[in-house]
Amino acid sequence: MRSGPAITALAALALSLTACGSDQTPPGGAAAAGGLQAKPADLEGHNNYFIANTEQMGWFVIDAEGLPMYRYDKDVPKPSKSNCEGECAKAWKPVLADKTPMATGVDPISMGVLTRPDGTKQLTIQGWPQYTFAEDKVAGDMKGQGKGGVWWVTAPNGAKITGGKAQNNSKSSSTPSTSPSSGTAQTPQSAPPPAAPGY
């Protein structure tokens, strides 16, 4: 059975808090006598990104729509430079970072912002400009993986995932596997996903 990327730690926390009894005071509501008042996080002033996990790929970075982020072998990480412009940028959309980037599961120190020639701001992870692929339409799509031998899904530590979990930040010692032939992400069927990277 196919499904989208695994729920991130932040989303899981939100779900667990939502599932608490209805007699609980919601965050930002009136404080209990002698207690502290919780203030809801302000996410509107940020570009929000997350991580997901599949059996084939391990942990990888996704945007707020659940679409995987890619890095391009022809880009330059130090100093950050995108070599995908014009027609390339129509197929491989730069991940915008016009607000402060915030990513659950990605070390904030590794995230940066690149100013493109047209003046737009693009997210970088470990210096590598980030993109989404125009043919990825819904969460779980991964049609750009390995495209042209130069486009790769990005691991939370900024590494490219060229096949299986052994090439990214997973601690798995398994032999690298080949890229998914269908180009879509599959969720684990038997074992739960490994713990998320601790950032």
BAFI-3210 file (N, C-alpha, C; in Angstrom, 3 decimals, decimal comma, padded with zeros to 6 digits):
// residues 199
n [1|2|3|4|5|6|7|8|9|10|11|12|13|14|15|16|17|18|19|20|21|22|23|24|25|26|27|28|29|30|31|32|33|34|35|36|37|38|39|40|41|42|43|44|45|46|47|48|49|50|51|52|53|54|55|56|57|58|59|60|61|62|63|64|65|66|67|68|69|70|71|72|73|74|75|76|77|78|79|80|81|82|83|84|85|86|87|88|89|90|91|92|93|94|95|96|97|98|99|100|101|102|103|104|105|106|107|108|109|110|111|112|113|114|115|116|117|118|119|120|121|122|123|124|125|126|127|128|129|130|131|132|133|134|135|136|137|138|139|140|141|142|143|144|145|146|147|148|149|150|151|152|153|154|155|156|157|158|159|160|161|162|163|164|165|166|167|168|169|170|171|172|173|174|175|176|177|178|179|180|181|182|183|184|185|186|187|188|189|190|191|192|193|194|195|196|197|198|199]
n.u [000,833|000,614|001,756|002,120|005,037|006,606|005,240|006,469|008,549|007,661|005,033|003,962|004,128|002,353|-000,010|-000,239|-000,568|-002,961|-004,594|-004,938|-007,011|-010,210|-010,768|-008,510|-006,537|-006,084|-003,021|-001,976|-004,342|-006,352|-004,426|-003,884|-004,627|-001,900|-000,230|001,824|001,415|001,065|002,426|001,460|003,541|004,971|004,686|004,304|006,118|008,168|009,830|008,855|010,190|010,576|011,307|011,230|010,687|011,500|011,482|013,211|014,765|015,582|016,036|014,969|014,758|011,865|009,463|006,923|004,699|005,132|006,731|009,729|013,046|015,697|019,170|021,673|024,194|025,782|025,784|027,414|028,762|030,408|031,661|028,046|026,344|023,987|023,547|021,383|019,244|016,857|015,270|015,891|015,296|012,571|011,720|013,028|012,320|013,491|013,816|012,175|013,335|012,377|011,625|012,670|014,372|013,158|013,539|012,332|014,219|016,491|019,739|019,941|022,191|023,266|021,677|021,138|020,885|020,659|021,148|019,621|020,338|018,062|017,231|015,654|015,386|016,959|016,810|019,564|021,309|023,917|025,353|024,473|022,293|018,722|016,007|012,705|011,000|009,233|007,585|006,913|004,056|002,409|002,660|005,046|005,715|008,621|009,925|012,091|014,399|017,715|017,676|019,048|021,445|022,408|020,740|019,592|017,883|017,819|019,502|018,962|021,382|022,448|023,737|023,794|021,400|022,076|021,139|020,416|019,801|022,361|023,978|023,216|022,499|021,786|022,356|022,535|024,000|023,658|023,990|024,249|021,318|019,620|018,252|014,739|012,728|010,250|010,159|008,720|008,000|008,040|006,474|007,713|006,879|007,076|008,954|009,251|010,181|013,644|015,004|014,603|017,069|018,975|018,570]
n.v [-001,180|002,180|005,283|008,696|010,667|009,907|011,018|013,991|014,791|017,164|017,383|015,056|015,646|017,786|016,440|014,701|016,503|017,652|015,492|015,282|015,465|017,147|018,907|020,248|023,227|025,069|025,817|029,149|029,887|030,753|030,897|028,381|028,657|030,012|028,876|028,696|030,500|029,181|030,115|030,136|028,929|031,171|030,695|031,967|033,878|032,519|030,359|027,143|023,900|020,313|016,900|013,601|010,028|007,041|003,528|002,888|005,231|006,329|009,048|012,216|015,585|017,641|019,936|022,286|021,254|018,608|017,688|016,283|017,646|018,549|018,360|019,645|018,373|020,048|022,483|024,796|024,532|026,120|029,184|029,348|028,676|028,717|026,841|026,459|027,854|029,812|027,727|025,431|026,151|026,233|023,617|022,613|023,871|026,533|026,323|028,531|031,048|033,404|034,226|033,756|030,699|027,648|024,486|021,430|018,896|019,408|020,634|023,874|025,473|024,558|025,542|027,991|031,017|031,850|034,400|034,671|035,391|036,785|038,065|036,711|034,776|031,791|028,648|027,071|024,081|023,031|024,613|023,829|024,689|024,349|022,537|021,875|019,397|019,842|017,793|016,307|015,982|015,371|014,642|012,162|011,621|011,184|011,760|013,027|011,892|010,971|011,942|012,449|011,726|013,650|014,913|014,783|013,562|015,343|014,718|015,158|016,130|017,507|015,980|014,227|011,823|009,056|006,563|004,317|004,116|003,941|005,864|008,285|010,222|008,218|005,730|003,241|000,143|-001,230|-002,554|-000,276|000,387|000,316|003,165|003,997|002,340|003,158|005,790|006,767|007,359|004,965|003,841|002,362|-001,085|-003,118|-002,729|-000,045|003,373|004,455|006,395|009,929|012,227|013,887|017,053]
n.w [000,000|-000,914|000,377|001,471|002,520|005,683|008,826|010,189|013,055|014,222|013,234|014,314|017,026|017,126|016,452|018,639|020,721|019,965|020,262|022,955|025,909|025,687|027,691|028,274|028,476|025,565|023,714|024,123|025,193|028,097|031,042|033,521|037,039|038,704|036,852|033,814|030,787|027,620|024,509|021,156|018,479|016,114|012,907|010,570|009,731|008,548|006,154|005,909|006,274|006,155|007,245|005,841|005,710|004,014|003,248|001,142|000,666|003,109|005,425|004,197|002,844|002,720|001,243|002,390|001,171|001,080|-000,927|-002,293|-001,848|-004,034|-005,010|-007,245|-009,228|-010,813|-009,603|-007,302|-004,056|-002,329|-002,790|-002,478|-005,467|-008,039|-010,948|-012,482|-014,496|-016,420|-018,775|-017,364|-014,703|-014,850|-014,960|-012,750|-009,931|-008,024|-004,506|-002,597|-000,361|000,824|003,262|006,688|006,814|008,214|009,411|010,413|011,767|010,310|010,605|011,736|011,351|009,015|007,029|004,527|002,548|-000,817|-003,171|-006,201|-009,748|-010,664|-008,437|-006,598|-003,562|-002,609|-000,985|000,647|001,563|003,457|001,739|-000,772|-003,363|-003,305|-004,797|-006,182|-008,148|-011,149|-012,111|-009,916|-008,205|-005,990|-002,450|-001,791|-004,412|-006,438|-008,814|-009,908|-008,996|-009,542|-012,126|-015,264|-014,195|-012,496|-010,696|-007,402|-004,521|-001,445|001,579|005,172|006,201|004,125|002,237|-000,931|-001,973|-003,536|-004,067|-002,043|001,524|002,597|001,466|002,504|005,446|007,162|009,690|008,799|007,886|005,666|002,324|-000,371|-002,241|-005,433|-007,209|-006,814|-009,139|-010,017|-009,375|-007,292|-003,835|-001,232|001,720|004,778|005,295|007,206|009,464|011,878|010,988|011,229|013,968|013,794|012,487|014,946|015,379]
ca.u [000,000|001,433|001,323|003,082|006,166|006,311|004,940|007,658|008,473|006,835|003,645|003,557|003,918|001,113|-001,116|-000,372|-001,122|-004,344|-005,336|-005,133|-008,406|-010,787|-010,862|-007,213|-006,467|-005,278|-001,913|-002,395|-005,588|-006,203|-003,519|-004,436|-004,201|-000,527|000,520|002,373|000,617|001,814|002,184|001,663|004,688|004,653|005,314|003,997|007,268|009,223|009,619|008,933|010,577|010,477|011,975|010,377|011,456|010,969|012,344|014,229|015,624|015,970|015,535|015,237|014,126|010,685|008,924|005,676|003,704|005,516|007,516|011,154|013,984|016,807|020,363|022,133|025,648|026,491|025,837|028,624|028,357|031,247|030,428|026,828|025,998|023,087|023,783|020,104|018,505|016,068|014,427|016,203|014,591|011,141|011,530|013,578|011,954|014,273|013,060|012,265|013,662|012,164|011,475|013,666|014,134|013,066|013,324|012,330|015,075|017,680|020,559|019,766|023,483|023,567|020,779|021,525|020,073|021,403|020,421|019,749|020,520|016,828|016,954|014,917|016,179|016,840|017,327|020,709|021,629|025,362|025,818|023,888|020,965|017,667|014,987|011,686|010,867|007,896|006,773|006,441|002,797|001,834|003,583|005,379|006,343|010,072|010,215|013,346|015,557|018,675|017,431|020,249|022,622|022,928|019,753|019,483|017,145|018,726|019,422|018,938|022,711|022,866|024,319|022,885|021,030|022,236|020,516|019,743|020,088|023,786|024,669|022,848|022,901|021,324|023,431|022,384|025,227|023,259|024,577|023,417|020,428|019,454|017,174|013,433|012,466|009,011|010,327|007,847|008,437|007,258|006,666|008,076|005,739|007,217|009,586|009,073|011,349|014,644|014,834|014,970|018,334|018,772|019,006]
ca.v [000,000|003,371|006,463|009,783|010,613|009,708|012,242|014,534|014,881|018,311|017,053|014,045|016,344|018,541|015,490|014,186|017,562|017,799|014,338|015,369|015,671|018,415|019,813|020,892|024,585|025,076|026,776|030,521|030,149|031,267|030,094|027,848|029,430|029,751|028,213|029,534|030,519|028,797|030,976|029,339|029,313|031,994|030,078|032,749|034,657|031,596|029,325|025,920|022,672|019,179|015,698|012,420|008,786|005,878|002,351|002,922|006,410|006,815|010,396|013,231|016,876|017,957|021,277|022,306|020,472|017,200|017,336|016,174|018,642|017,983|019,164|019,520|018,170|021,121|023,677|024,951|024,790|027,083|029,797|028,813|029,211|027,891|026,793|026,085|029,073|029,739|026,539|024,511|026,586|025,972|022,205|022,445|025,135|026,869|026,381|029,921|031,359|034,835|034,450|032,994|029,263|026,870|023,101|020,407|017,770|019,855|021,511|025,240|026,041|024,115|026,203|029,325|031,641|032,294|035,352|034,295|036,551|037,562|038,708|035,850|034,089|030,333|027,901|026,173|023,199|022,802|025,369|023,359|025,220|023,334|022,628|020,836|019,002|020,185|016,597|015,827|016,700|015,120|014,068|010,782|011,602|011,374|011,504|013,645|011,202|010,418|012,487|012,849|011,378|014,841|015,436|013,834|013,954|015,859|014,196|016,257|016,710|018,170|015,021|013,723|010,416|008,551|005,252|003,867|004,787|003,914|007,047|009,546|010,366|007,104|004,937|001,893|-000,424|-002,085|-002,254|000,674|-000,198|001,169|004,143|003,403|002,314|003,849|007,201|007,192|006,951|003,942|003,867|001,051|-001,953|-004,009|-002,128|001,403|004,094|004,764|007,687|011,081|012,842|014,756|018,439]
ca.w [000,000|-001,029|001,103|001,387|003,436|007,093|009,563|010,848|014,514|014,565|012,967|015,287|018,287|016,999|016,516|019,994|021,541|019,569|020,738|024,400|026,308|025,271|028,817|028,428|027,948|024,340|023,729|023,854|025,897|029,458|031,854|034,756|038,205|039,116|035,784|032,757|029,572|026,419|023,351|019,938|017,655|014,951|011,739|009,380|009,300|008,142|005,145|006,696|005,588|007,063|006,751|005,695|005,699|003,306|003,358|000,090|000,667|004,426|005,710|003,178|003,119|001,907|001,456|003,153|000,441|001,125|-002,117|-001,957|-002,356|-004,798|-005,286|-008,623|-009,228|-011,515|-008,755|-006,499|-002,674|-001,613|-002,300|-003,104|-006,782|-008,831|-012,391|-013,091|-014,802|-017,646|-018,939|-016,270|-013,498|-015,004|-014,597|-011,401|-009,299|-006,832|-003,249|-002,182|001,026|000,953|004,700|007,438|006,676|009,436|009,000|011,447|011,421|009,583|011,437|011,248|010,945|007,647|006,077|004,116|001,503|-001,990|-004,018|-007,611|-010,629|-010,800|-007,157|-005,674|-002,554|-002,723|000,152|000,483|002,681|003,343|000,586|-002,036|-003,672|-003,250|-005,842|-006,312|-009,552|-011,636|-012,335|-008,616|-008,004|-004,672|-001,474|-002,137|-005,737|-006,424|-010,223|-010,318|-008,417|-010,490|-013,469|-015,986|-013,418|-011,817|-009,746|-006,300|-003,323|-000,407|002,939|006,145|006,433|002,891|001,290|-001,961|-001,826|-004,896|-004,239|-000,844|002,782|002,949|000,964|003,150|006,834|007,984|010,270|008,270|007,313|004,554|001,021|-001,110|-003,235|-006,605|-007,109|-007,077|-010,579|-010,336|-009,100|-006,208|-002,509|-000,562|003,161|005,301|005,513|008,344|010,629|011,949|010,475|012,250|014,616|012,986|012,862|016,107|015,239]
c.u [000,878|000,867|002,428|004,188|005,720|006,056|006,197|007,448|007,574|005,370|003,133|003,283|002,611|-000,095|-001,320|-000,943|-002,596|-005,196|-005,573|-006,591|-008,916|-010,921|-009,539|-007,274|-005,590|-004,126|-002,412|-003,687|-005,305|-005,332|-004,232|-003,892|-002,792|000,332|001,045|001,470|001,489|001,435|002,430|002,839|004,220|005,406|005,115|005,190|008,419|008,825|009,864|009,224|010,605|011,351|010,964|011,282|010,743|011,967|013,493|015,247|016,171|015,371|015,927|014,404|012,956|010,252|007,599|004,560|004,016|006,331|009,002|011,969|015,165|017,992|020,923|023,658|026,425|026,482|027,145|028,198|029,152|032,045|029,231|026,542|025,107|023,470|022,541|019,279|017,691|015,161|014,654|015,383|013,079|010,820|011,962|013,405|012,813|013,362|013,256|012,542|013,556|011,876|012,542|013,388|014,116|012,707|013,397|013,196|016,313|018,438|020,446|021,063|023,797|022,715|021,252|020,599|020,996|020,549|020,696|019,894|019,263|016,415|016,183|015,890|015,899|017,479|018,564|020,835|023,069|025,919|025,163|022,510|019,941|016,566|013,878|011,529|009,424|007,004|006,343|005,202|002,227|002,894|003,790|005,982|007,843|010,600|011,524|014,587|016,441|018,537|018,736|021,550|023,204|021,969|019,486|018,678|018,152|018,449|019,436|020,297|023,274|023,469|023,299|022,622|021,042|021,613|019,736|020,249|021,574|024,519|024,252|023,245|022,410|022,521|023,359|023,703|024,899|023,929|023,684|022,568|020,265|018,312|015,848|013,114|011,211|009,122|009,431|008,345|007,497|007,504|007,017|006,830|005,858|007,771|009,309|010,313|012,352|014,407|015,302|016,319|018,106|019,348|018,094]
c.v [001,243|004,477|007,493|009,637|010,441|011,038|012,715|014,605|016,029|018,002|016,032|014,689|017,114|017,628|014,983|015,242|017,772|016,678|014,362|015,706|017,049|019,397|020,530|022,303|024,585|026,057|028,163|030,884|030,682|030,326|029,589|028,654|029,029|029,121|029,208|029,450|030,188|029,717|030,159|029,870|030,133|031,433|030,914|033,539|033,804|030,815|028,010|024,702|021,556|018,037|014,561|011,197|007,750|004,737|002,431|004,039|006,798|008,201|011,365|014,465|017,095|019,398|021,171|021,525|018,980|016,746|017,281|017,309|017,923|018,942|018,737|019,435|019,303|022,442|023,688|025,265|025,885|027,932|029,296|029,505|028,221|027,985|026,304|027,354|028,860|028,522|025,535|024,858|026,449|024,534|021,946|023,765|025,395|026,917|027,779|030,057|032,857|035,237|033,613|031,497|028,568|025,443|022,163|019,252|018,121|020,828|022,942|025,900|025,686|024,823|027,616|029,827|032,170|033,305|035,009|035,546|037,409|038,219|037,859|035,137|032,592|029,667|027,103|025,314|022,743|023,461|024,985|023,973|024,079|023,624|021,615|020,577|019,204|018,959|015,907|016,646|016,549|014,520|012,593|010,655|011,848|011,134|012,114|012,914|010,575|010,955|012,965|012,504|012,548|015,430|014,386|014,407|014,321|015,225|015,370|016,883|017,375|017,244|014,639|012,248|009,820|007,177|004,858|004,599|004,862|005,166|008,339|009,526|009,243|006,335|003,498|001,404|-001,312|-001,643|-001,286|-000,039|000,768|002,126|003,468|003,466|003,087|005,349|007,691|006,655|005,906|004,058|002,479|000,219|-002,773|-003,306|-000,633|002,116|004,336|006,140|008,809|011,623|013,846|016,143|019,311]
c.w [000,000|-000,167|001,019|002,394|004,876|007,768|010,271|012,336|014,928|014,361|013,970|016,634|018,239|017,100|017,928|020,923|021,240|020,150|022,240|024,697|025,971|026,427|029,089|027,856|026,706|024,458|023,365|024,557|027,287|030,270|033,088|035,917|038,619|038,037|034,767|031,535|028,375|025,276|022,094|019,122|016,457|013,754|010,477|008,860|008,813|006,893|005,869|005,832|006,628|006,552|006,700|005,606|004,852|003,455|002,365|000,285|002,030|004,638|004,598|003,483|002,166|002,170|002,206|002,473|000,468|-000,076|-001,760|-002,546|-002,995|-004,801|-006,641|-008,624|-009,895|-010,757|-007,968|-005,061|-001,958|-002,585|-003,095|-004,427|-007,514|-010,299|-013,119|-013,261|-016,073|-017,694|-017,816|-015,037|-013,619|-014,618|-013,161|-010,670|-008,061|-005,603|-002,672|-000,689|001,213|002,396|005,394|007,289|008,035|009,035|010,192|010,983|010,624|010,474|010,915|010,785|009,492|006,603|005,779|003,030|000,418|-002,744|-005,476|-008,485|-010,791|-009,479|-006,169|-004,737|-002,621|-001,512|-000,244|001,740|002,477|002,082|-000,731|-002,245|-003,759|-004,258|-005,579|-007,805|-010,001|-011,837|-011,044|-008,268|-006,596|-003,758|-001,786|-003,523|-005,588|-007,843|-010,696|-009,840|-009,494|-011,900|-014,092|-015,273|-012,641|-010,776|-008,681|-005,140|-002,232|000,943|003,924|006,433|005,172|001,860|000,225|-001,697|-003,232|-005,107|-003,026|000,373|003,112|002,476|001,632|004,601|007,732|008,519|009,794|007,665|006,132|003,264|000,277|-002,144|-004,388|-006,381|-007,409|-008,559|-010,937|-010,114|-007,979|-004,892|-001,946|000,925|003,639|005,584|006,784|009,573|010,660|011,449|011,590|012,833|013,723|013,420|013,980|015,932|016,071]
res [m|r|s|g|p|a|i|t|a|l|a|a|l|a|l|s|l|t|a|c|g|s|d|q|t|p|p|g|g|a|a|a|a|g|g|l|q|a|k|p|a|d|l|e|g|h|n|n|y|f|i|a|n|t|e|q|m|g|w|f|v|i|d|a|e|g|l|p|m|y|r|y|d|k|d|v|p|k|p|s|k|s|n|c|e|g|e|c|a|k|a|w|k|p|v|l|a|d|k|t|p|m|a|t|g|v|d|p|i|s|m|g|v|l|t|r|p|d|g|t|k|q|l|t|i|q|g|w|p|q|y|t|f|a|e|d|k|v|a|g|d|m|k|g|q|g|k|g|g|v|w|w|v|t|a|p|n|g|a|k|i|t|g|g|k|a|q|n|n|s|k|s|s|s|t|p|s|t|s|p|s|s|g|t|a|q|t|p|q|s|a|p|p|p|a|a|p|g|y]
***
